[in-house]
Amino acid sequence: MRKRVTCKNILEMDIQFTKDKKIVVHHDDTLERLTGQKEKVEQLNYDQIHKCKEVVEYPNKDGFYHQKPGIDDGTIPVLEEVFKELPGCIMNIELKVDSREMLYKLLDLIVEYKREHITYIGTNIEELNNIAYELTEDTGIRTFAGTWYIIRTALLYFLGLLPFFDFKYYSVWFPFYEIGAATLMSAEHHHTWYFQLVEVLVSIILVPMRPMFWHLRRRGIQIILFVINYGELADRALKYPMDGFITEIPQGMQDYLSK
C-alpha cells in the first residue's frame, strides 16, 4: 500500500477483530494462507499473529505477491495504522465477521480520522449490514449492498419490478466472470470444480444483467466489478456499464489499461 496506492483510486480491504479487540486488515477465514497459522483472527491476540510469508498466493489462486525489501515488513496491519498512513485515500471496507462491537469501533475510527466522505463500508452479513446502513444514513459514510440484497435486486429486475422499488445502498460490488475467461482462468490456475461451477453460473447470469447495471447507474448507484487481475478479463469487463473494478495487481492493471 505504501508503494502503490494512489488516492485517486479506491483501496478495498476486509477487516476482522482480534481476541484483544483490535481491528486488523485480513481477508481469509483463517491465517493459514498469509502466516501459516491455522487459527482464525478472532482466536488470537494481535501480538500472537505471525508475520506474513515472503511469498503469498492471491485468494483466487491467480498469482503471487512477493514481499518487497525496504517496503514490506510482513506485519498484518491494524486498520487505524492504515488510516494514519493514508489519510486522504478513499477506502472500501468489508466487515468479515458478525460483530456489532467491531462495527461500532470502526465507525468511531472513521469519525475520529474525519473519513466520513471518503469511506464505504458494508458486509455480506445481512443483519449487520442493515445496522450499518441505519447508523450511517445521515453521516456521509457510504454503504454497499450485501449478497442477499443484490439477489433481491436481481429478482426484482427479472420480474420487471425494480423501477418501482427503492435501492437504499450507495453501491453494488458484483463478481465478474465470462465463460471464456472463467474457463481460461480455471484451467491456468487449477481452481476446484466448485469454483469453476460458480464462475460459469455467474458468467451466465451476467449477460442479461447488463441492462440492470445500466438502470442502477441511471439511478445514481455505483457499480464495481471484481476481481480482475489480467488483461483479457479487463477488456470484457470494460464493455459493461460500471464505475470501476477491483484488482489485486493495481500497478499491472494500470499499466495494461494505459496501453
Buried (B, 14 or more C-beta within 10 A) or exposed (E): BEEBBEEEBBBBBBBBBBBEEBBBBBBBEBBEBBBEBEBBBBEBEBEEBBEBBEEBBBEBBBBEBEBEEEEBEEEBBBBBEBBEEBEEBBBBBBBBBEBEEBBEBBBEBBEEBEBBEBBBBBBBBBEBBBBBBEBBEEEEBBBBBBBEBBEBBBEBBEEEEBEEEEBEBBBBBBBBBBBEBBBBBBEEBEBEEEBBEBBBEBBEBBEEBEEBBEBBBEEEBBBBBBBBBBBEBBEBBEEBBBBBBBBBBBEBBEEBEEE
